[in-house]
Every structure is written in structure tokens, then in C-alpha cells.
């Protein structure tokens, strides 16, 4: 790894760690496109760049989520009953996504899916639906199903699931700060399940590529994770003080820019 590559990863780690604590998203939506730009410098073949970016991004969430959870738990904001209800479904969906479907999608297909889904998430951030005051969290089976969907879709975009789990919880009248904190805890289960799947599904495909463990590029994982665990608590502290509407607008605009970049990348790969 050259010095530009290392410095870029250090900066990315700082940013995504802060976002993990701030928004409960794991930072993956920001990390993936930048890793996709950097990984060709590491000699990763173009056919596997997007796969490696998504898988490595997701695996960093194993570490950032733990740091973020510690900060949120100190404020008593995590709803552990919701975590217990959703985590089993998240594990099932994550293993299916990272361990099976992920390997069969091309880099173009993953780029397109990422761009469209991130663009949709940005639109939802900017135009949230009004919450019905009488609505509550659903029962055990629907919550399990929601967890499975969140775990599965998160595995295809390399994100911690906050873009789905936070709206799901706020729709059930969970206060947004509790939803963000709980999403950070759910991100750990999403990351572990999908990371195991990425290692399994990519082990034979890219085993001869230096630095690759399945689809995960572990040198980048180590650098980004080392920094992100330090900045995640700062983001968590800000999550309890900054205005929610402001956070939504800033992050929604950021997601639109990321979606546009990945659409261009998909077009270039055709």
C-alpha cells in the first residue's frame, strides 16, 4: 500500500466512524464508493473491485458498531428488546445475502443496485413520511421478517442497515434518538452475518489475490477500523444533541451524490 492509499483510508475511517455513531448507519454508504475508487491502486482486478469495496465496508461495521454501541449504551438509549426481536432475522438475511446471492451478482449489477437503493434512501431522508401517533412496533413474526429483509439488503450495499432499521423503528413510534442507538446495535449482527457470508462465498473465487480473505480486503479493513472505532463515540455524542431535521437534510444530500457516482461507475463498466 502506498502512502496516498494509507492516508486516504485513515481519513475514510475517521469519517465513517463518526457517521456510524451519529446516524446508526455504520458508514458503509459513504465508504463503498471511495473504496471502489481506491482499490484498483491495491491491484484488485476491476471485476472484483465493487465486491471487495462492499464486503470490506461491511466488515468494518463489526468494529465501529461495538464502539458506537458502547457510547449509546452509556446514555441508556438502546432498546434491547427490539434488538432481541430483530437480530435472529437479521442473521438469517445476512447469511443468505453475503453467503449466496452476493457472489452471483456482477460488479455492474451491484453498482446499479447500490446506486438505486442509496438514491431511494436519500429521498426518504429528505421526505420522511409522517408518523401515525397510535402506531406501535409490530409483533414477533413481522419484526423477524423485517430483520431478515434488512440483513439481506444491507449485505448487497455494504451498509449497517440504519437506512432501513431507523425508519422502521420510527414508524413504530420509537423516538429517533433511540432508533439510531438501537440501529447501531443491530449493525453488529448485520456485519457479522454478512462478513461470514462474504468469506465463504468469495473464498474460492479470489483466493489467489493478495490481501483478500474471501471478498474482504483485510489490509484496508485494519486501517479503517483502527481509526473508526476512535471517532464513533464522538458521533454518538453528537446524535443526542444535534437537531434531527438538520441531520436528515445533510445526509440525504450526501446520499444523492454517492448514488450519482455509483451510477457513473456502473455505466463505465458496461
Secondary structure, DSSP 4 states (H G I P E B T S, - for coil): --HHHHHHHHHHHHHHHHHHHHHSSTTHHHHHHHHHHHGGGGT--HHHHHHHHHHHHHHHHHHHHHHHHHHHHHTT---HHHHHHHHHHHHHHHHHIIIIIHHHS-HHHHHHHHHHHHHHHHHHHHSPPPPPTT-----HHHHHHHHHHHHHHHHHHT--SHHHHHHHHHHTT--HHHHHHHHHHHHHHHHHHHHHHHHHHHTTTSTTSTTEETTEEHHHHHHHHHHHHHHHHHHHHHHTTS-HHHHHHHHHHHHHHHHHHHHHHHHHH-
